[in-house]
Amino acid sequence: MKKLIRKLERTMVFALKTCLYVTLFLSFFGILGIDNPQLLRPSRTAAITMLTFVVSGLGMTAAYGRYDIGKRKSKPIVSSIGLATIITDIVTYVELSIMNTNVANNTKFEFESIGLFCIVVLVQMVSIVVFTYGGNGLYFSIYEPEKCCVVTSSAESFMQISHAIDVFRKQYKICEVKDYRANDLYDAVLRCETIFLYDVPVKERTELVEYCYRNMRNIYFSPEIADIVEINSKHTILDDISLINLPVKELSIEQRFMKRCVDIVFSLTAIVITSPVWLICGIAIKLNDGGKVFFKQKRATKNGKVFEVYKFRTMKENVTNYSAIADDDRVTAVGKILRRYRLDEFPQFLNILFGDMSLVGPRPEMLENVYLYTEEYPEFAYRLRVKAGLTGYAQIAGKYNTTPKYKLILDLMYIENYSILKDIKLILQTLIVFFKPDSTEAFDSERYEHLEKFSDFLEANWGQREE
């Protein structure tokens, strides 16, 4: 029976996805239709609001993520679809209220059936939770985790990648671990379905990728700078010779102009809308220890230009300045809350308005970190080809404690694939950060302590070498 169901995987996921989206649609129009019967019969109002709901829903799910059970954990799916649904509901609800402002309904604008709208949102959120956890539960009851082989170069590298894989233990099960120099490496590869290549030199990695491809094995590998540059490559034929062209990637005049316009409009709007939050944060900081409300620090932006970034102060005054660590005693009680919800970043809208930063771009690192990271990874300077940003791909996809190398990889992916639409998508996705409990996770040397179950793999491959 399970074999038959496995063959119908796409059909099953499509059926669940369709049922969920139909439930969201019917919940909105069925419940609000109680007070707005025009939504339940052929009418201009019904046609326009339904079209708005569908178009907004498609756009929001494209930005935040779809119902991809079996590929993502349940909480991120609930967060992304839930946020997309709420925004879609609000847009459609406001449009409905505007359309009902007429002689036959409301002589002046007012929000329609607020109580019913709240019920709509509640029913939809419950539906999303049920379909997501139920869908993932059904999926993983049918499909066993993929048997994985991890190929890497050291115990430290193995601990890094195994920690990431272990987070998705329902999807992947580490069955083999090999040093890329091991004599029986290829035999281990054939015993597994999926191969993770992490921190393997490019020459050996290329050989392994070709071997895995030849033997129909799924492949994941950690990218290097050349891989990122190649993402934006173009196929060119000179005479009859195929070549890959890697054009120099820079923002055009039109792109820079549009990006600056978005920065000015958005930062001004954000400052006005969030001004009450600024006032509350300032009062809380003053009441906490009576110190300064704002904190200024030198950071690096485009072409290495140094500027002073503005933030709400979250640490005690007159303490040594370095990146926050887990349980950092320099962080104040109010500062912990501000950092948890990213409220300390709000004053950076001033930096965006002044032109020191952009809304989207690489995180502006402390000068000490720039010097340190660039010394270890000279390519780290590449991220200074664009203005520093309040949000960005590395901030959304990564964490506060993501390693410098992978911050660089994420930032270069953004730079090499820049577009205004990409910026808008990242701006929308920034809201997801508030639902990620690990997004502000500080540097913690004990993060791998729970991986003792892999100690046999460590001993077999690098026990003597690490000693």
Buried (B, 14 or more C-beta within 10 A) or exposed (E): EEEEBEEEEEEBBEEBBEBBBEBBBEBBBBBBBEEBEBBEEEEEBBEBBBEBBBEBBBBBBEBBBBBBBBEBBBBBBBBBBBBBBBBBBEBBBBBBBEBBEEEEBBEEEEEBBEEBBEBBBEBBBEBBBEBBBBBBEBBBEBBEBBBBBBBBBBBEBBBBBBBEBBEBEBBBBBBBBBBBEBEEBBEBBEEBBBBBBBBBEEEBBEEBBEBBEEEEBEBBBBBBBEBBBEEBEEEEEEEEEEEEEBEEBEBEEEBBEBBBEBBBEBBEEBBEEBEEEBEEBBEBBEEBBEBEBBBEEEBBBBEEEEBEBBBBBBBBEEEEEEEBBEEBEBBBEBBEBBBBEBBBBBBBBBBBBEEBBBBBBBBBBBBEBBEBBBEEBEBBBBBBBBBBBBBBBBBBBBBBBBBBBBBBBBBBBBBBEBEBEEBBBBBBBBBBBEBBEEBBBBBEEEBBEEBEEBEEBBEEBBEEEEE
